[in-house]
Amino acid sequence: MLNTKVFLGTLLACILASSSFQEKETIPTIKIGNLIWMTNNLDVDTFRNGDTIPEAKTYYALDSFARLKQAAWSYYNNHKDPKSTYGRLYNWYAVNDARGLAPKGYHVATKNEWLSLIDTLGGKENAGLKLKSNREWTKSNGPFPNNVQSNGFNALPGGYQWASGGGFSFKHETGFWWTSTAISSSQAVNFSLYHISGYVDQSNMNFENAISVRCVKDTLKL
């Protein structure tokens, strides 16, 4: 006969052990200037409170989530990378969700944090040469990737997905990263790196599109 007290005690112990493991799990980071950055693109399918983030599983699904202004993520071309190299692509509704996209102790980088990162590494003209990984980028007619001076930030060209029509573009050629900084009721700031140069570009993107995310430790927020 099942001993209820023993069963409940064992169940509680398992839950606590699991929680403890999650809290102690090491997240790879690098300190650049005054900020501590994750060295991988975000790759989660739940919010910080445990709620599931819906996956845009089909070519046009991201557009459906956009019309509802709901959080969603996708894999490039809707196919999971078996090595999880690039992380997932998220719309900005996921970035801005009150339940928290970043793991506990971290937040999605702000515009000013990206600008601080770029300034620390020499400015927008050349900082990309230090931010980029020395692998996964398409070779070009220019000097890149032979002159990459990767410092461990490990920026990867994950491409993006347009919500309108669901199209994917630029994997291996361009990396795009959301910031948590909105500039209007429909757009937020993003930063991008290109395979042909070390330039870091700042632009604005519509909330409904899906791109990569990098997080920063909560020790300082600019």
C-alpha positions as CSV (number, residue, x, y, z in Angstrom):
1,M,0.0,0.0,0.0
2,L,1.3,3.5,-0.9
3,N,2.6,5.5,2.0
4,T,1.2,8.9,1.2
5,K,3.6,10.8,3.5
6,V,6.7,9.0,2.1
7,F,5.4,9.6,-1.5
8,L,4.8,13.4,-0.9
9,G,8.1,13.7,0.8
10,T,10.0,12.1,-2.1
11,L,8.1,14.3,-4.6
12,L,8.9,17.4,-2.7
13,A,12.6,16.4,-2.5
14,C,12.7,15.9,-6.3
15,I,11.1,19.3,-6.9
16,L,13.5,21.1,-4.7
17,A,16.5,19.2,-6.2
18,S,15.3,20.2,-9.7
19,S,14.8,23.9,-8.7
20,S,18.3,23.9,-7.1
21,F,19.8,22.6,-10.3
22,Q,18.1,25.2,-12.4
23,E,19.3,28.0,-10.1
24,K,22.9,26.7,-10.1
25,E,23.0,26.0,-13.8
26,T,26.0,27.9,-15.3
27,I,25.2,30.4,-18.1
28,P,28.3,31.2,-20.2
29,T,29.1,34.9,-19.9
30,I,31.8,37.4,-20.7
31,K,32.5,40.8,-19.1
32,I,33.0,43.6,-21.6
33,G,33.4,47.1,-20.1
34,N,31.1,47.3,-17.1
35,L,28.5,44.8,-18.5
36,I,28.3,41.0,-18.2
37,W,26.8,39.5,-21.4
38,M,25.6,36.0,-22.3
39,T,27.9,34.5,-24.9
40,N,25.0,32.6,-26.6
41,N,21.8,33.8,-28.3
42,L,18.8,33.2,-26.1
43,D,17.3,29.7,-26.6
44,V,14.3,29.3,-24.2
45,D,10.7,28.3,-24.9
46,T,9.3,29.4,-21.5
47,F,9.0,32.7,-19.7
48,R,10.7,33.3,-16.4
49,N,7.5,32.3,-14.5
50,G,7.3,29.0,-16.3
51,D,4.6,29.9,-18.9
52,T,5.2,28.4,-22.3
53,I,6.1,30.8,-25.2
54,P,4.1,29.6,-28.3
55,E,6.1,28.4,-31.3
56,A,5.3,29.8,-34.7
57,K,5.4,26.3,-36.3
58,T,4.5,27.0,-39.8
59,Y,5.6,29.4,-42.5
60,Y,2.8,31.9,-41.9
61,A,2.2,31.4,-38.2
62,L,4.3,34.3,-37.0
63,D,1.9,36.7,-38.8
64,S,-1.0,35.2,-36.9
65,F,0.7,35.9,-33.6
66,A,1.5,39.4,-34.8
67,R,-2.1,40.2,-35.5
68,L,-2.9,39.3,-31.9
69,K,0.2,41.1,-30.6
70,Q,1.2,37.9,-28.8
71,A,4.7,36.6,-28.0
72,A,6.1,33.8,-30.2
73,W,9.4,32.3,-31.3
74,S,10.5,30.3,-34.3
75,Y,13.4,28.2,-35.6
76,Y,15.0,29.4,-38.8
77,N,13.1,27.8,-41.7
78,N,11.0,26.1,-39.0
79,H,13.7,23.5,-38.5
80,K,15.5,23.0,-35.2
81,D,19.3,23.3,-35.4
82,P,20.4,20.0,-33.9
83,K,23.4,21.7,-32.2
84,S,21.3,24.7,-31.0
85,T,24.1,26.9,-32.3
86,Y,22.0,30.0,-33.2
87,G,19.3,29.9,-30.5
88,R,15.7,30.9,-31.4
89,L,14.2,33.8,-33.2
90,Y,11.7,35.9,-31.1
91,N,9.2,38.6,-32.0
92,W,9.3,41.7,-29.8
93,Y,6.1,40.9,-28.1
94,A,8.1,38.1,-26.4
95,V,10.9,40.5,-25.5
96,N,8.5,42.9,-23.9
97,D,6.3,40.4,-22.1
98,A,5.9,41.2,-18.4
99,R,6.4,37.5,-17.6
100,G,10.1,38.0,-18.5
101,L,11.9,36.5,-21.5
102,A,15.3,36.5,-19.9
103,P,16.3,33.9,-17.2
104,K,16.3,35.0,-13.6
105,G,19.1,37.5,-12.9
106,Y,19.3,38.7,-16.5
107,H,17.4,41.0,-18.9
108,V,17.2,41.6,-22.6
109,A,19.9,44.2,-23.4
110,T,18.8,47.8,-23.8
111,K,19.8,50.1,-26.6
112,N,22.2,52.0,-24.3
113,E,23.8,48.7,-23.2
114,W,24.5,47.8,-26.9
115,L,25.9,51.3,-27.5
116,S,28.2,50.9,-24.4
117,L,29.3,47.5,-25.7
118,I,30.1,49.0,-29.2
119,D,31.9,52.0,-27.7
120,T,34.0,49.8,-25.5
121,L,35.2,47.7,-28.5
122,G,36.2,50.7,-30.6
123,G,33.0,52.1,-32.1
124,K,30.5,51.0,-34.7
125,E,32.9,51.0,-37.7
126,N,35.1,48.1,-36.3
127,A,33.5,46.6,-33.2
128,G,31.9,43.8,-35.2
129,L,35.3,42.3,-35.8
130,K,35.6,41.7,-32.0
131,L,32.0,40.7,-31.5
132,K,31.7,38.1,-34.2
133,S,32.4,34.4,-33.8
134,N,35.2,33.2,-36.0
135,R,32.9,30.5,-37.4
136,E,29.6,30.1,-39.1
137,W,29.8,33.3,-41.1
138,T,29.7,33.1,-44.9
139,K,33.0,34.0,-46.5
140,S,32.9,37.1,-48.7
141,N,35.0,38.9,-51.3
142,G,36.3,41.2,-48.6
143,P,38.9,40.5,-45.8
144,F,36.4,39.0,-43.4
145,P,36.5,36.5,-41.8
146,N,40.3,36.4,-41.8
147,N,40.6,39.6,-39.7
148,V,38.1,38.7,-37.0
149,Q,39.5,39.3,-33.6
150,S,36.8,37.5,-31.7
151,N,36.8,38.3,-28.0
152,G,34.4,35.7,-26.8
153,F,31.1,37.5,-27.4
154,N,30.4,34.9,-30.1
155,A,28.0,36.8,-32.3
156,L,26.4,34.5,-34.9
157,P,24.5,35.2,-38.1
158,G,21.1,33.8,-37.2
159,G,19.2,35.8,-39.8
160,Y,15.5,36.8,-39.3
161,Q,11.9,35.9,-40.1
162,W,9.5,38.5,-41.6
163,A,6.0,38.1,-40.1
164,S,4.4,39.2,-43.4
165,G,4.6,36.1,-45.5
166,G,6.7,34.2,-43.0
167,G,9.9,34.4,-45.1
168,F,13.4,33.7,-43.6
169,S,16.5,35.5,-44.8
170,F,20.3,36.0,-44.2
171,K,21.3,33.1,-42.0
172,H,25.1,32.8,-42.2
173,E,25.3,36.4,-43.6
174,T,23.7,38.7,-41.0
175,G,22.9,38.6,-37.3
176,F,20.1,40.7,-35.9
177,W,19.4,41.3,-32.2
178,W,16.5,42.9,-30.4
179,T,16.9,45.5,-27.7
180,S,14.3,46.1,-25.0
181,T,14.0,49.7,-26.2
182,A,10.9,50.6,-28.2
183,I,11.0,53.8,-30.3
184,S,7.3,53.8,-31.2
185,S,4.1,51.8,-30.8
186,S,5.2,49.4,-33.5
187,Q,9.0,49.4,-33.7
188,A,12.0,48.7,-31.4
189,V,15.7,49.3,-31.8
190,N,17.8,46.4,-33.0
191,F,21.5,46.0,-33.8
192,S,23.0,43.9,-36.7
193,L,26.3,42.6,-37.9
194,Y,27.2,41.7,-41.5
195,H,29.4,39.1,-43.1
196,I,31.1,41.6,-45.3
197,S,32.5,44.0,-42.7
198,G,33.1,44.8,-39.0
199,Y,30.4,47.5,-39.0
200,V,27.7,47.4,-36.3
201,D,24.4,48.8,-37.6
202,Q,21.6,50.3,-35.4
203,S,18.1,50.4,-36.9
204,N,14.5,49.9,-36.1
205,M,12.3,46.9,-36.7
206,N,8.6,46.1,-36.5
207,F,7.5,44.3,-33.4
208,E,6.1,41.3,-35.3
209,N,9.3,40.1,-36.9
210,A,11.5,37.5,-35.3
211,I,15.2,37.9,-34.7
212,S,17.8,36.8,-32.1
213,V,18.1,38.0,-28.5
214,R,21.1,38.6,-26.2
215,C,20.8,39.1,-22.5
216,V,22.9,41.0,-19.9
217,K,23.3,40.3,-16.2
218,D,21.2,42.5,-13.9
219,T,24.3,43.9,-12.1
220,L,24.0,47.1,-14.2
221,K,21.4,48.4,-16.5
222,L,22.0,51.4,-18.7
